[in-house]
Amino acid sequence: PPVFMSPLVPISLISLGCPKNLADMEAVVSQLKNVELTSEEKAEIILLNTCGFLKVARDEVFENLDNLKNKKIIILGCLASYFTNEILKKYPQIYAVVSSANYKKINEILRKVAKNKRITAINTEPKIFENPKGKTLLYNRPYAYVKIAEGCNNRCSYCLIPYLKGAYRSRKLEDIVSEAKTLLKKGIKEIILVAQDCGCYGADLYKKTSLTKLLKTLTQLKGDFWIRILYVYPERITDELLETIKDSDKICHYLDVPLQHGDPEILKKMHRPPDINKTIKLIEKIRKIIPDITLRTSLITGFPGETPKQFSNLLKEKGAREKLKN
């Protein structure tokens, strides 16, 4: 990570969870003034960027807190609103809890924490996407994550994101393009678009889904680079999107498609589309239009009430088809 030379308080960063969280941390770091970024051992204050998606992610937050008893901790990220007075009493090393709506105040908060003041800066999530003022890459990598939206409208039964991050709100296309241009000037060779559901991009802001428009605009930028898309739910994958990916040599032949399960009953309980045959046909169509595509997915096992037969349907395409016939 870059080092900010200063005689003031040494700080360190811990960013847990998904690439969206990392993108947020990079925006926060770009705002920091008069700080020295150092190791956890040498730091006086640690910015702990939390994830609240699953229990295992929440457990990881508290494992970190248990290991950081002698530091001043500033809590950021999805789990900020989760910290009750009881939790704060249990972890006295927490000096500040800051929701994303208050990231713009991070320097003021740091100054107060350095003076041993305790702060709670929790606000409801904004109704529009708040564009970050900058981005400081924290790793020497050829790729970078660009956040195109915040929040989610899917309301899957296993996920807290809509409750923690609010409704889906898209980032303005011109702001995304501006960040991409800056990254390309820095030598980045792969721009990875991230959101809870990239396929929903633009539905709120432009009154229609606009992922293909965004992709076509980005491919017009000068330079030798790739574009990769993360998290497109199957119901958002259109022929237009597939043709756009196929026709451009700048868009990776790759899709991250969360399927979650292979049994209709479990999918209903998850509040996900239960038509397995439709999903199978979609995958067949994707591979027909883009034969060399790489598909990545997310699957959940052990969902409450899952039977051995339902688990078998997750493992076997044939089992899912037979269940639908019955």
LINJORA-V312068 format. One record per backbone hydrogen bond with DSSP energy under -1.0 kcal/mol. NH is the residue of the N-H (numbers start at 1). CO is the residue of the C=O. Records with the same first field share a line. If there is no record, write none. Layout:
NH: CO  CO
//
This chain:
11: 36
12: 45
14: 47
16: 49
22: 18
23: 19
24: 20
25: 21
26: 22
27: 23
28: 24
29: 25
30: 26
31: 28
32: 29
36: 9
38: 11
43: 39
44: 10
45: 10
46: 72
47: 12
48: 74
49: 14
50: 76
58: 54
59: 55
60: 56
61: 57
62: 58
63: 59
64: 60
65: 61
66: 62
67: 63
68: 65
71: 68
72: 44
73: 93
74: 46
75: 96
76: 48
78: 50
80: 77
82: 79
83: 80
88: 84
89: 85
90: 86
91: 87
94: 91
95: 73
96: 73
97: 119
98: 75
99: 121
102: 99
103: 100
105: 102
106: 103
109: 105
110: 106
111: 107
112: 108
113: 109
114: 110
116: 113
117: 112
119: 95
121: 97
136: 26
141: 139
144: 190
146: 192
148: 194
150: 169
152: 166
157: 270
159: 156
163: 160
164: 160
165: 161
166: 162
169: 150
171: 148
176: 172
177: 173
178: 174
179: 175
180: 176
181: 177
182: 178
183: 179
184: 180
185: 181
186: 182
187: 184
188: 183
189: 142
190: 142
191: 226
192: 144
193: 228
194: 146
198: 231
200: 197
201: 198
203: 200
206: 202
208: 202
210: 201
214: 210
215: 211
216: 212
217: 213
218: 214
219: 215
221: 218
226: 189
227: 250
228: 191
230: 193
232: 256
236: 233
237: 234
242: 238
243: 239
244: 240
245: 241
246: 242
247: 243
252: 227
254: 252
255: 294
257: 296
260: 298
261: 259
267: 263
268: 264
269: 265
270: 266
271: 268
272: 267
276: 274
279: 275
280: 276
281: 277
282: 278
283: 279
284: 280
285: 281
286: 282
287: 283
288: 284
289: 285
290: 286
293: 290
294: 253
296: 255
300: 260
306: 303
311: 307
312: 308
313: 309
314: 310
315: 311
316: 312
320: 316
321: 317
322: 318
323: 319
324: 320
325: 321
326: 322
//
